[in-house]
Amino acid sequence: MAAAAGKEVDMKKMELMKEVRAHQVAIGELNNLPPSRAAYQKTCNIFFRKDIKSAVASQQKQLDIAKAKLQKLDQAS
């Protein structure tokens, strides 16, 4: 039972690390775009057109949430 729970936690950590890396890459790519260009951000099943600054802010918020979840998992184990 404990081994299965440990494996589940490890899988969750891996998923969160992938999510963190994806947000970091997205922020890096958005920062390389010219400020005059618009970006499309997916929310649920709808794409919204946003300026680069707000798209970066949104990605940063999602990155912070994912890092907090990962830190919470690390503290729990």
All heavy atoms as a GROMACS GRO file, in nm:
protein
  595
    1MET      N    1   0.081  -0.119   0.000
    1MET     CA    2   0.000   0.000   0.000
    1MET      C    3   0.086   0.126   0.000
    1MET      O    4   0.060   0.218  -0.074
    1MET     CB    5  -0.086  -0.001   0.126
    1MET     CG    6  -0.235   0.008   0.121
    1MET     SD    7  -0.317   0.028  -0.031
    1MET     CE    8  -0.476  -0.019   0.019
    2ALA      N    9   0.190   0.129   0.085
    2ALA     CA   10   0.275   0.247   0.096
    2ALA      C   11   0.354   0.270  -0.032
    2ALA      O   12   0.378   0.384  -0.072
    2ALA     CB   13   0.369   0.233   0.215
    3ALA      N   14   0.395   0.160  -0.097
    3ALA     CA   15   0.470   0.173  -0.222
    3ALA      C   16   0.384   0.235  -0.332
    3ALA      O   17   0.431   0.317  -0.410
    3ALA     CB   18   0.523   0.038  -0.266
    4ALA      N   19   0.258   0.196  -0.336
    4ALA     CA   20   0.166   0.250  -0.436
    4ALA      C   21   0.142   0.399  -0.411
    4ALA      O   22   0.138   0.479  -0.505
    4ALA     CB   23   0.034   0.175  -0.434
    5ALA      N   24   0.129   0.438  -0.285
    5ALA     CA   25   0.108   0.578  -0.251
    5ALA      C   26   0.233   0.660  -0.286
    5ALA      O   27   0.224   0.772  -0.337
    5ALA     CB   28   0.074   0.594  -0.105
    6GLY      N   29   0.350   0.604  -0.258
    6GLY     CA   30   0.475   0.672  -0.292
    6GLY      C   31   0.492   0.691  -0.441
    6GLY      O   32   0.539   0.794  -0.487
    7LYS      N   33   0.453   0.589  -0.517
    7LYS     CA   34   0.463   0.596  -0.663
    7LYS      C   35   0.366   0.702  -0.717
    7LYS      O   36   0.400   0.776  -0.810
    7LYS     CB   37   0.432   0.460  -0.724
    7LYS     CG   38   0.458   0.452  -0.871
    7LYS     CD   39   0.444   0.312  -0.923
    7LYS     CE   40   0.477   0.307  -1.071
    7LYS     NZ   41   0.471   0.173  -1.126
    8GLU      N   42   0.248   0.710  -0.656
    8GLU     CA   43   0.150   0.809  -0.698
    8GLU      C   44   0.201   0.951  -0.673
    8GLU      O   45   0.186   1.040  -0.757
    8GLU     CB   46   0.018   0.787  -0.623
    8GLU     CG   47  -0.094   0.877  -0.669
    8GLU     CD   48  -0.224   0.846  -0.597
    8GLU    OE1   49  -0.252   0.729  -0.570
    8GLU    OE2   50  -0.297   0.943  -0.570
    9VAL      N   51   0.265   0.971  -0.558
    9VAL     CA   52   0.322   1.102  -0.525
    9VAL      C   53   0.434   1.137  -0.624
    9VAL      O   54   0.444   1.250  -0.671
    9VAL     CB   55   0.373   1.105  -0.379
    9VAL    CG1   56   0.456   1.229  -0.351
    9VAL    CG2   57   0.256   1.095  -0.282
   10ASP      N   58   0.518   1.038  -0.656
   10ASP     CA   59   0.625   1.061  -0.753
   10ASP      C   60   0.570   1.098  -0.890
   10ASP      O   61   0.624   1.186  -0.957
   10ASP     CB   62   0.714   0.937  -0.765
   10ASP     CG   63   0.803   0.916  -0.643
   10ASP    OD1   64   0.819   1.012  -0.563
   10ASP    OD2   65   0.855   0.803  -0.627
   11MET      N   66   0.463   1.033  -0.932
   11MET     CA   67   0.401   1.064  -1.060
   11MET      C   68   0.345   1.206  -1.060
   11MET      O   69   0.358   1.280  -1.158
   11MET     CB   70   0.290   0.963  -1.094
   11MET     CG   71   0.342   0.822  -1.122
   11MET     SD   72   0.450   0.815  -1.265
   11MET     CE   73   0.332   0.842  -1.394
   12LYS      N   74   0.282   1.243  -0.949
   12LYS     CA   75   0.226   1.378  -0.936
   12LYS      C   76   0.338   1.483  -0.941
   12LYS      O   77   0.324   1.586  -1.006
   12LYS     CB   78   0.148   1.388  -0.805
   12LYS     CG   79   0.075   1.518  -0.786
   12LYS     CD   80  -0.040   1.531  -0.882
   12LYS     CE   81  -0.120   1.654  -0.848
   12LYS     NZ   82  -0.217   1.686  -0.951
   13LYS      N   83   0.451   1.454  -0.876
   13LYS     CA   84   0.566   1.545  -0.878
   13LYS      C   85   0.619   1.561  -1.021
   13LYS      O   86   0.652   1.672  -1.064
   13LYS     CB   87   0.678   1.495  -0.787
   13LYS     CG   88   0.653   1.518  -0.641
   13LYS     CD   89   0.773   1.470  -0.559
   13LYS     CE   90   0.747   1.483  -0.411
   13LYS     NZ   91   0.861   1.436  -0.331
   14MET      N   92   0.627   1.449  -1.092
   14MET     CA   93   0.676   1.454  -1.231
   14MET      C   94   0.583   1.540  -1.318
   14MET      O   95   0.630   1.621  -1.398
   14MET     CB   96   0.686   1.314  -1.289
   14MET     CG   97   0.800   1.232  -1.234
   14MET     SD   98   0.960   1.291  -1.290
   14MET     CE   99   0.953   1.240  -1.459
   15GLU      N  100   0.453   1.521  -1.301
   15GLU     CA  101   0.357   1.600  -1.377
   15GLU      C  102   0.370   1.749  -1.344
   15GLU      O  103   0.366   1.833  -1.434
   15GLU     CB  104   0.213   1.553  -1.349
   15GLU     CG  105   0.182   1.417  -1.406
   15GLU     CD  106   0.189   1.414  -1.558
   15GLU    OE1  107   0.145   1.511  -1.623
   15GLU    OE2  108   0.241   1.316  -1.612
   16LEU      N  109   0.387   1.781  -1.217
   16LEU     CA  110   0.401   1.921  -1.178
   16LEU      C  111   0.532   1.980  -1.229
   16LEU      O  112   0.535   2.097  -1.270
   16LEU     CB  113   0.392   1.935  -1.025
   16LEU     CG  114   0.252   1.924  -0.967
   16LEU    CD1  115   0.257   1.916  -0.815
   16LEU    CD2  116   0.165   2.041  -1.011
   17MET      N  117   0.639   1.902  -1.230
   17MET     CA  118   0.766   1.952  -1.283
   17MET      C  119   0.755   1.978  -1.433
   17MET      O  120   0.809   2.076  -1.484
   17MET     CB  121   0.879   1.854  -1.252
   17MET     CG  122   0.918   1.856  -1.105
   17MET     SD  123   1.070   1.771  -1.062
   17MET     CE  124   1.044   1.605  -1.118
   18LYS      N  125   0.682   1.893  -1.505
   18LYS     CA  126   0.659   1.914  -1.647
   18LYS      C  127   0.577   2.042  -1.669
   18LYS      O  128   0.605   2.120  -1.761
   18LYS     CB  129   0.585   1.796  -1.709
   18LYS     CG  130   0.669   1.673  -1.728
   18LYS     CD  131   0.586   1.562  -1.790
   18LYS     CE  132   0.662   1.432  -1.800
   18LYS     NZ  133   0.578   1.324  -1.854
   19GLU      N  134   0.477   2.062  -1.583
   19GLU     CA  135   0.393   2.181  -1.593
   19GLU      C  136   0.475   2.307  -1.566
   19GLU      O  137   0.463   2.407  -1.638
   19GLU     CB  138   0.277   2.170  -1.493
   19GLU     CG  139   0.176   2.280  -1.503
   19GLU     CD  140   0.061   2.262  -1.406
   19GLU    OE1  141   0.030   2.148  -1.367
   19GLU    OE2  142   0.001   2.364  -1.369
   20VAL      N  143   0.560   2.302  -1.464
   20VAL     CA  144   0.646   2.416  -1.431
   20VAL      C  145   0.736   2.448  -1.550
   20VAL      O  146   0.750   2.563  -1.591
   20VAL     CB  147   0.729   2.386  -1.304
   20VAL    CG1  148   0.844   2.485  -1.289
   20VAL    CG2  149   0.640   2.389  -1.180
   21ARG      N  150   0.797   2.345  -1.607
   21ARG     CA  151   0.887   2.367  -1.721
   21ARG      C  152   0.812   2.423  -1.841
   21ARG      O  153   0.862   2.513  -1.910
   21ARG     CB  154   0.955   2.234  -1.758
   21ARG     CG  155   1.056   2.247  -1.867
   21ARG     CD  156   1.177   2.327  -1.821
   21ARG     NE  157   1.267   2.347  -1.933
   21ARG     CZ  158   1.329   2.460  -1.959
   21ARG    NH1  159   1.315   2.563  -1.880
   21ARG    NH2  160   1.407   2.470  -2.064
   22ALA      N  161   0.691   2.376  -1.865
   22ALA     CA  162   0.611   2.427  -1.978
   22ALA      C  163   0.579   2.575  -1.959
   22ALA      O  164   0.585   2.654  -2.055
   22ALA     CB  165   0.483   2.346  -1.991
   23HIS      N  166   0.547   2.616  -1.837
   23HIS     CA  167   0.518   2.757  -1.810
   23HIS      C  168   0.644   2.841  -1.825
   23HIS      O  169   0.639   2.953  -1.877
   23HIS     CB  170   0.458   2.775  -1.671
   23HIS     CG  171   0.318   2.720  -1.658
   23HIS    ND1  172   0.215   2.758  -1.740
   23HIS    CD2  173   0.266   2.630  -1.573
   23HIS    CE1  174   0.105   2.694  -1.707
   23HIS    NE2  175   0.134   2.614  -1.605
   24GLN      N  176   0.759   2.789  -1.780
   24GLN     CA  177   0.885   2.862  -1.796
   24GLN      C  178   0.919   2.883  -1.943
   24GLN      O  179   0.961   2.991  -1.982
   24GLN     CB  180   0.998   2.787  -1.726
   24GLN     CG  181   0.988   2.788  -1.575
   24GLN     CD  182   1.089   2.695  -1.509
   24GLN    OE1  183   1.136   2.599  -1.569
   24GLN    NE2  184   1.121   2.725  -1.383
   25VAL      N  185   0.898   2.781  -2.024
   25VAL     CA  186   0.924   2.791  -2.167
   25VAL      C  187   0.829   2.892  -2.231
   25VAL      O  188   0.870   2.975  -2.313
   25VAL     CB  189   0.912   2.652  -2.236
   25VAL    CG1  190   0.912   2.665  -2.387
   25VAL    CG2  191   1.026   2.562  -2.189
   26ALA      N  192   0.701   2.886  -2.193
   26ALA     CA  193   0.602   2.979  -2.249
   26ALA      C  194   0.639   3.123  -2.215
   26ALA      O  195   0.630   3.212  -2.301
   26ALA     CB  196   0.463   2.946  -2.195
   27ILE      N  197   0.682   3.148  -2.092
   27ILE     CA  198   0.722   3.283  -2.052
   27ILE      C  199   0.843   3.329  -2.134
   27ILE      O  200   0.848   3.442  -2.182
   27ILE     CB  201   0.750   3.290  -1.900
   27ILE    CG1  202   0.619   3.275  -1.823
   27ILE    CG2  203   0.821   3.420  -1.863
   27ILE    CD1  204   0.639   3.254  -1.673
   28GLY      N  205   0.940   3.240  -2.150
   28GLY     CA  206   1.057   3.273  -2.231
   28GLY      C  207   1.021   3.306  -2.374
   28GLY      O  208   1.073   3.402  -2.433
   29GLU      N  209   0.932   3.228  -2.432
   29GLU     CA  210   0.891   3.252  -2.571
   29GLU      C  211   0.813   3.383  -2.583
   29GLU      O  212   0.832   3.459  -2.677
   29GLU     CB  213   0.808   3.136  -2.623
   29GLU     CG  214   0.889   3.010  -2.647
   29GLU     CD  215   0.806   2.892  -2.692
   29GLU    OE1  216   0.682   2.902  -2.695
   29GLU    OE2  217   0.866   2.789  -2.725
   30LEU      N  218   0.724   3.408  -2.487
   30LEU     CA  219   0.648   3.532  -2.491
   30LEU      C  220   0.737   3.654  -2.475
   30LEU      O  221   0.713   3.758  -2.537
   30LEU     CB  222   0.539   3.531  -2.382
   30LEU     CG  223   0.420   3.439  -2.407
   30LEU    CD1  224   0.337   3.423  -2.281
   30LEU    CD2  225   0.336   3.491  -2.522
   31ASN      N  226   0.841   3.643  -2.392
   31ASN     CA  227   0.932   3.756  -2.373
   31ASN      C  228   1.014   3.786  -2.498
   31ASN      O  229   1.064   3.897  -2.512
   31ASN     CB  230   1.026   3.728  -2.254
   31ASN     CG  231   0.956   3.746  -2.122
   31ASN    OD1  232   0.862   3.825  -2.110
   31ASN    ND2  233   1.000   3.674  -2.022
   32ASN      N  234   1.028   3.690  -2.588
   32ASN     CA  235   1.102   3.712  -2.712
   32ASN      C  236   1.017   3.771  -2.824
   32ASN      O  237   1.070   3.805  -2.929
   32ASN     CB  238   1.166   3.581  -2.760
   32ASN     CG  239   1.287   3.545  -2.678
   32ASN    OD1  240   1.362   3.633  -2.635
   32ASN    ND2  241   1.307   3.417  -2.655
   33LEU      N  242   0.887   3.782  -2.801
   33LEU     CA  243   0.800   3.842  -2.902
   33LEU      C  244   0.801   3.994  -2.889
   33LEU      O  245   0.816   4.048  -2.779
   33LEU     CB  246   0.656   3.792  -2.885
   33LEU     CG  247   0.631   3.645  -2.914
   33LEU    CD1  248   0.487   3.610  -2.881
   33LEU    CD2  249   0.660   3.613  -3.059
   34PRO      N  250   0.784   4.065  -3.001
   34PRO     CA  251   0.777   4.211  -2.992
   34PRO      C  252   0.651   4.254  -2.915
   34PRO      O  253   0.546   4.189  -2.928
   34PRO     CB  254   0.772   4.257  -3.137
   34PRO     CG  255   0.744   4.137  -3.218
   34PRO     CD  256   0.776   4.016  -3.137
   35PRO      N  257   0.659   4.360  -2.835
   35PRO     CA  258   0.544   4.403  -2.754
   35PRO      C  259   0.420   4.440  -2.835
   35PRO      O  260   0.308   4.433  -2.785
   35PRO     CB  261   0.595   4.525  -2.678
   35PRO     CG  262   0.742   4.526  -2.695
   35PRO     CD  263   0.775   4.443  -2.814
   36SER      N  264   0.439   4.476  -2.960
   36SER     CA  265   0.325   4.515  -3.043
   36SER      C  266   0.244   4.395  -3.091
   36SER      O  267   0.132   4.412  -3.140
   36SER     CB  268   0.374   4.595  -3.164
   36SER     OG  269   0.462   4.516  -3.241
   37ARG      N  270   0.298   4.278  -3.078
   37ARG     CA  271   0.232   4.157  -3.127
   37ARG      C  272   0.133   4.104  -3.023
   37ARG      O  273   0.157   4.110  -2.903
   37ARG     CB  274   0.335   4.051  -3.159
   37ARG     CG  275   0.274   3.929  -3.220
   37ARG     CD  276   0.375   3.845  -3.289
   37ARG     NE  277   0.308   3.728  -3.341
   37ARG     CZ  278   0.368   3.619  -3.375
   37ARG    NH1  279   0.499   3.612  -3.367
   37ARG    NH2  280   0.300   3.516  -3.421
   38ALA      N  281   0.024   4.050  -3.069
   38ALA     CA  282  -0.075   3.989  -2.980
   38ALA      C  283  -0.048   3.840  -2.967
   38ALA      O  284   0.014   3.779  -3.053
   38ALA     CB  285  -0.216   4.011  -3.034
   39ALA      N  286  -0.093   3.784  -2.856
   39ALA     CA  287  -0.079   3.640  -2.833
   39ALA      C  288  -0.217   3.583  -2.806
   39ALA      O  289  -0.306   3.653  -2.757
   39ALA     CB  290   0.012   3.615  -2.715
   40TYR      N  291  -0.235   3.458  -2.838
   40TYR     CA  292  -0.360   3.391  -2.809
   40TYR      C  293  -0.339   3.297  -2.691
   40TYR      O  294  -0.247   3.216  -2.691
   40TYR     CB  295  -0.410   3.313  -2.931
   40TYR     CG  296  -0.458   3.405  -3.040
   40TYR    CD1  297  -0.372   3.449  -3.139
   40TYR    CD2  298  -0.589   3.450  -3.040
   40TYR    CE1  299  -0.416   3.536  -3.237
   40TYR    CE2  300  -0.634   3.537  -3.138
   40TYR     CZ  301  -0.547   3.578  -3.237
   40TYR     OH  302  -0.591   3.664  -3.334
   41GLN      N  303  -0.425   3.311  -2.592
   41GLN     CA  304  -0.414   3.229  -2.472
   41GLN      C  305  -0.540   3.145  -2.458
   41GLN      O  306  -0.652   3.196  -2.468
   41GLN     CB  307  -0.395   3.318  -2.350
   41GLN     CG  308  -0.375   3.240  -2.225
   41GLN     CD  309  -0.342   3.331  -2.109
   41GLN    OE1  310  -0.350   3.452  -2.119
   41GLN    NE2  311  -0.304   3.272  -2.000
   42LYS      N  312  -0.521   3.016  -2.435
   42LYS     CA  313  -0.633   2.924  -2.422
   42LYS      C  314  -0.682   2.923  -2.278
   42LYS      O  315  -0.606   2.902  -2.185
   42LYS     CB  316  -0.593   2.784  -2.464
   42LYS     CG  317  -0.709   2.688  -2.469
   42LYS     CD  318  -0.665   2.553  -2.521
   42LYS     CE  319  -0.783   2.458  -2.526
   42LYS     NZ  320  -0.746   2.326  -2.575
   43THR      N  321  -0.811   2.946  -2.262
   43THR     CA  322  -0.878   2.935  -2.132
   43THR      C  323  -0.995   2.840  -2.153
   43THR      O  324  -1.087   2.872  -2.229
   43THR     CB  325  -0.927   3.072  -2.084
   43THR    OG1  326  -0.816   3.163  -2.081
   43THR    CG2  327  -0.987   3.062  -1.945
   44CYS      N  328  -0.988   2.726  -2.087
   44CYS     CA  329  -1.085   2.617  -2.111
   44CYS      C  330  -1.075   2.576  -2.257
   44CYS      O  331  -0.972   2.530  -2.300
   44CYS     CB  332  -1.225   2.657  -2.068
   44CYS     SG  333  -1.238   2.687  -1.892
   45ASN      N  334  -1.182   2.592  -2.333
   45ASN     CA  335  -1.179   2.553  -2.474
   45ASN      C  336  -1.183   2.673  -2.567
   45ASN      O  337  -1.208   2.658  -2.686
   45ASN     CB  338  -1.298   2.462  -2.505
   45ASN     CG  339  -1.284   2.327  -2.440
   45ASN    OD1  340  -1.173   2.281  -2.418
   45ASN    ND2  341  -1.394   2.264  -2.407
   46ILE      N  342  -1.160   2.794  -2.513
   46ILE     CA  343  -1.170   2.916  -2.592
   46ILE      C  344  -1.035   2.987  -2.593
   46ILE      O  345  -0.968   2.996  -2.491
   46ILE     CB  346  -1.278   3.008  -2.532
   46ILE    CG1  347  -1.412   2.935  -2.527
   46ILE    CG2  348  -1.290   3.136  -2.614
   46ILE    CD1  349  -1.519   3.012  -2.453
   47PHE      N  350  -0.997   3.039  -2.708
   47PHE     CA  351  -0.875   3.117  -2.720
   47PHE      C  352  -0.910   3.266  -2.711
   47PHE      O  353  -1.003   3.312  -2.776
   47PHE     CB  354  -0.805   3.090  -2.853
   47PHE     CG  355  -0.736   2.957  -2.857
   47PHE    CD1  356  -0.802   2.844  -2.901
   47PHE    CD2  357  -0.605   2.946  -2.814
   47PHE    CE1  358  -0.738   2.722  -2.904
   47PHE    CE2  359  -0.540   2.823  -2.816
   47PHE     CZ  360  -0.607   2.711  -2.861
   48PHE      N  361  -0.833   3.339  -2.631
   48PHE     CA  362  -0.853   3.482  -2.615
   48PHE      C  363  -0.729   3.554  -2.664
   48PHE      O  364  -0.617   3.514  -2.634
   48PHE     CB  365  -0.878   3.519  -2.468
   48PHE     CG  366  -1.007   3.466  -2.415
   48PHE    CD1  367  -1.011   3.346  -2.346
   48PHE    CD2  368  -1.125   3.535  -2.434
   48PHE    CE1  369  -1.130   3.296  -2.296
   48PHE    CE2  370  -1.245   3.486  -2.386
   48PHE     CZ  371  -1.248   3.366  -2.316
   49ARG      N  372  -0.751   3.664  -2.735
   49ARG     CA  373  -0.639   3.745  -2.784
   49ARG      C  374  -0.599   3.841  -2.673
   49ARG      O  375  -0.682   3.914  -2.619
   49ARG     CB  376  -0.682   3.822  -2.908
   49ARG     CG  377  -0.569   3.897  -2.972
   49ARG     CD  378  -0.616   3.967  -3.096
   49ARG     NE  379  -0.509   4.050  -3.145
   49ARG     CZ  380  -0.488   4.073  -3.272
   49ARG    NH1  381  -0.567   4.020  -3.362
   49ARG    NH2  382  -0.390   4.150  -3.309
   50LYS      N  383  -0.472   3.840  -2.637
   50LYS     CA  384  -0.421   3.925  -2.530
   50LYS      C  385  -0.291   3.990  -2.575
   50LYS      O  386  -0.224   3.942  -2.665
   50LYS     CB  387  -0.392   3.843  -2.405
   50LYS     CG  388  -0.515   3.783  -2.342
   50LYS     CD  389  -0.478   3.719  -2.212
   50LYS     CE  390  -0.603   3.683  -2.135
   50LYS     NZ  391  -0.575   3.653  -1.997
   51ASP      N  392  -0.256   4.097  -2.506
   51ASP     CA  393  -0.124   4.155  -2.533
   51ASP      C  394  -0.019   4.071  -2.461
   51ASP      O  395  -0.050   3.992  -2.373
   51ASP     CB  396  -0.116   4.302  -2.493
   51ASP     CG  397  -0.138   4.326  -2.345
   51ASP    OD1  398  -0.166   4.230  -2.272
   51ASP    OD2  399  -0.125   4.442  -2.302
   52ILE      N  400   0.105   4.087  -2.500
   52ILE     CA  401   0.214   4.004  -2.447
   52ILE      C  402   0.228   4.020  -2.296
   52ILE      O  403   0.247   3.922  -2.224
   52ILE     CB  404   0.347   4.040  -2.518
   52ILE    CG1  405   0.338   4.014  -2.669
   52ILE    CG2  406   0.464   3.964  -2.457
   52ILE    CD1  407   0.314   3.872  -2.706
   53LYS      N  408   0.215   4.142  -2.248
   53LYS     CA  409   0.233   4.169  -2.105
   53LYS      C  410   0.134   4.091  -2.019
   53LYS      O  411   0.170   4.030  -1.919
   53LYS     CB  412   0.220   4.319  -2.080
   53LYS     CG  413   0.267   4.364  -1.946
   53LYS     CD  414   0.262   4.516  -1.938
   53LYS     CE  415   0.317   4.565  -1.807
   53LYS     NZ  416   0.318   4.711  -1.799
   54SER      N  417   0.007   4.090  -2.058
   54SER     CA  418  -0.094   4.018  -1.980
   54SER      C  419  -0.079   3.866  -1.996
   54SER      O  420  -0.106   3.791  -1.902
   54SER     CB  421  -0.235   4.063  -2.016
   54SER     OG  422  -0.265   4.030  -2.149
   55ALA      N  423  -0.034   3.822  -2.112
   55ALA     CA  424  -0.012   3.678  -2.132
   55ALA      C  425   0.104   3.630  -2.045
   55ALA      O  426   0.096   3.522  -1.985
   55ALA     CB  427   0.016   3.649  -2.280
   56VAL      N  428   0.210   3.710  -2.034
   56VAL     CA  429   0.323   3.674  -1.947
   56VAL      C  430   0.278   3.672  -1.801
   56VAL      O  431   0.314   3.581  -1.726
   56VAL     CB  432   0.442   3.772  -1.967
   56VAL    CG1  433   0.547   3.752  -1.859
   56VAL    CG2  434   0.504   3.752  -2.104
   57ALA      N  435   0.199   3.772  -1.761
   57ALA     CA  436   0.150   3.777  -1.623
   57ALA      C  437   0.065   3.655  -1.591
   57ALA      O  438   0.076   3.598  -1.482
   57ALA     CB  439   0.070   3.906  -1.601
   58SER      N  440  -0.018   3.614  -1.684
   58SER     CA  441  -0.103   3.496  -1.663
   58SER      C  442  -0.018   3.369  -1.652
   58SER      O  443  -0.042   3.285  -1.565
   58SER     CB  444  -0.202   3.483  -1.778
   58SER     OG  445  -0.280   3.368  -1.764
   59GLN      N  446   0.082   3.355  -1.738
   59GLN     CA  447   0.171   3.239  -1.732
   59GLN      C  448   0.250   3.238  -1.602
   59GLN      O  449   0.271   3.132  -1.542
   59GLN     CB  450   0.266   3.238  -1.852
   59GLN     CG  451   0.202   3.196  -1.981
   59GLN     CD  452   0.157   3.053  -1.981
   59GLN    OE1  453   0.222   2.964  -1.927
   59GLN    NE2  454   0.042   3.028  -2.041
   60GLN      N  455   0.292   3.356  -1.557
   60GLN     CA  456   0.366   3.365  -1.432
   60GLN      C  457   0.279   3.324  -1.314
   60GLN      O  458   0.325   3.254  -1.223
   60GLN     CB  459   0.418   3.509  -1.411
   60GLN     CG  460   0.508   3.524  -1.291
   60GLN     CD  461   0.637   3.445  -1.303
   60GLN    OE1  462   0.704   3.451  -1.404
   60GLN    NE2  463   0.671   3.370  -1.201
   61LYS      N  464   0.153   3.362  -1.318
   61LYS     CA  465   0.060   3.324  -1.211
   61LYS      C  466   0.042   3.172  -1.209
   61LYS      O  467   0.046   3.109  -1.103
   61LYS     CB  468  -0.075   3.393  -1.233
   61LYS     CG  469  -0.176   3.364  -1.126
   61LYS     CD  470  -0.306   3.438  -1.152
   61LYS     CE  471  -0.410   3.400  -1.050
   61LYS     NZ  472  -0.541   3.463  -1.078
   62GLN      N  473   0.025   3.111  -1.326
   62GLN     CA  474   0.010   2.966  -1.335
   62GLN      C  475   0.137   2.895  -1.291
   62GLN      O  476   0.132   2.790  -1.226
   62GLN     CB  477  -0.029   2.925  -1.476
   62GLN     CG  478  -0.168   2.969  -1.515
   62GLN     CD  479  -0.202   2.936  -1.658
   62GLN    OE1  480  -0.120   2.882  -1.733
   62GLN    NE2  481  -0.324   2.968  -1.699
   63LEU      N  482   0.253   2.955  -1.322
   63LEU     CA  483   0.382   2.899  -1.280
   63LEU      C  484   0.393   2.902  -1.128
   63LEU      O  485   0.434   2.803  -1.067
   63LEU     CB  486   0.496   2.978  -1.344
   63LEU     CG  487   0.638   2.943  -1.300
   63LEU    CD1  488   0.672   2.800  -1.336
   63LEU    CD2  489   0.737   3.040  -1.361
   64ASP      N  490   0.354   3.012  -1.068
   64ASP     CA  491   0.361   3.024  -0.922
   64ASP      C  492   0.270   2.923  -0.854
   64ASP      O  493   0.306   2.864  -0.753
   64ASP     CB  494   0.325   3.166  -0.878
   64ASP     CG  495   0.428   3.269  -0.920
   64ASP    OD1  496   0.543   3.230  -0.952
   64ASP    OD2  497   0.394   3.389  -0.925
   65ILE      N  498   0.152   2.900  -0.910
   65ILE     CA  499   0.057   2.803  -0.854
   65ILE      C  500   0.116   2.662  -0.863
   65ILE      O  501   0.111   2.585  -0.767
   65ILE     CB  502  -0.078   2.811  -0.928
   65ILE    CG1  503  -0.149   2.942  -0.891
   65ILE    CG2  504  -0.166   2.691  -0.894
   65ILE    CD1  505  -0.272   2.972  -0.978
   66ALA      N  506   0.174   2.628  -0.977
   66ALA     CA  507   0.234   2.495  -0.995
   66ALA      C  508   0.352   2.475  -0.900
   66ALA      O  509   0.367   2.368  -0.841
   66ALA     CB  510   0.278   2.476  -1.140
   67LYS      N  511   0.434   2.578  -0.882
   67LYS     CA  512   0.548   2.568  -0.790
   67LYS      C  513   0.500   2.550  -0.647
   67LYS      O  514   0.560   2.475  -0.570
   67LYS     CB  515   0.637   2.692  -0.800
   67LYS     CG  516   0.727   2.692  -0.920
   67LYS     CD  517   0.818   2.814  -0.920
   67LYS     CE  518   0.915   2.813  -1.035
   67LYS     NZ  519   1.002   2.933  -1.032
   68ALA      N  520   0.392   2.619  -0.610
   68ALA     CA  521   0.338   2.605  -0.475
   68ALA      C  522   0.285   2.464  -0.451
   68ALA      O  523   0.307   2.406  -0.344
   68ALA     CB  524   0.226   2.708  -0.452
   69LYS      N  525   0.220   2.407  -0.550
   69LYS     CA  526   0.172   2.269  -0.539
   69LYS      C  527   0.287   2.171  -0.524
   69LYS      O  528   0.282   2.078  -0.443
   69LYS     CB  529   0.087   2.231  -0.661
   69LYS     CG  530  -0.048   2.294  -0.667
   69LYS     CD  531  -0.121   2.251  -0.793
   69LYS     CE  532  -0.256   2.315  -0.807
   69LYS     NZ  533  -0.324   2.276  -0.932
   70LEU      N  534   0.393   2.194  -0.602
   70LEU     CA  535   0.511   2.108  -0.596
   70LEU      C  536   0.579   2.119  -0.459
   70LEU      O  537   0.617   2.019  -0.400
   70LEU     CB  538   0.609   2.146  -0.707
   70LEU     CG  539   0.730   2.056  -0.728
   70LEU    CD1  540   0.687   1.913  -0.756
   70LEU    CD2  541   0.814   2.109  -0.842
   71GLN      N  542   0.588   2.240  -0.408
   71GLN     CA  543   0.648   2.260  -0.276
   71GLN      C  544   0.564   2.193  -0.168
   71GLN      O  545   0.618   2.133  -0.075
   71GLN     CB  546   0.662   2.409  -0.248
   71GLN     CG  547   0.738   2.440  -0.121
   71GLN     CD  548   0.756   2.589  -0.102
   71GLN    OE1  549   0.683   2.670  -0.158
   71GLN    NE2  550   0.853   2.626  -0.022
   72LYS      N  551   0.432   2.201  -0.182
   72LYS     CA  552   0.344   2.137  -0.084
   72LYS      C  553   0.362   1.985  -0.085
   72LYS      O  554   0.365   1.920   0.020
   72LYS     CB  555   0.199   2.174  -0.116
   72LYS     CG  556   0.099   2.129  -0.016
   72LYS     CD  557  -0.041   2.175  -0.051
   72LYS     CE  558  -0.143   2.122   0.044
   72LYS     NZ  559  -0.280   2.163   0.005
   73LEU      N  560   0.377   1.928  -0.205
   73LEU     CA  561   0.402   1.783  -0.216
   73LEU      C  562   0.536   1.746  -0.154
   73LEU      O  563   0.548   1.642  -0.089
   73LEU     CB  564   0.400   1.740  -0.361
   73LEU     CG  565   0.268   1.696  -0.420
   73LEU    CD1  566   0.284   1.659  -0.566
   73LEU    CD2  567   0.207   1.582  -0.342
   74ASP      N  568   0.638   1.830  -0.176
   74ASP     CA  569   0.770   1.802  -0.119
   74ASP      C  570   0.767   1.805   0.034
   74ASP      O  571   0.832   1.724   0.100
   74ASP     CB  572   0.874   1.904  -0.170
   74ASP     CG  573   0.916   1.874  -0.314
   74ASP    OD1  574   0.898   1.759  -0.359
   74ASP    OD2  575   0.968   1.965  -0.380
   75GLN      N  576   0.693   1.897   0.089
   75GLN     CA  577   0.683   1.908   0.235
   75GLN      C  578   0.605   1.792   0.294
   75GLN      O  579   0.633   1.750   0.405
   75GLN     CB  580   0.617   2.040   0.275
   75GLN     CG  581   0.706   2.160   0.249
   75GLN     CD  582   0.636   2.292   0.278
   75GLN    OE1  583   0.516   2.295   0.302
   75GLN    NE2  584   0.712   2.400   0.274
   76ALA      N  585   0.508   1.741   0.220
   76ALA     CA  586   0.424   1.632   0.270
   76ALA      C  587   0.500   1.499   0.275
   76ALA      O  588   0.470   1.412   0.355
   76ALA     CB  589   0.300   1.617   0.184
   77SER      N  590   0.600   1.485   0.188
   77SER     CA  591   0.672   1.357   0.184
   77SER      C  592   0.801   1.359   0.261
   77SER      O  593   0.837   1.435   0.335
   77SER     CB  594   0.700   1.316   0.041
   77SER     OG  595   0.767   1.418  -0.030
   0.00000   0.00000   0.00000
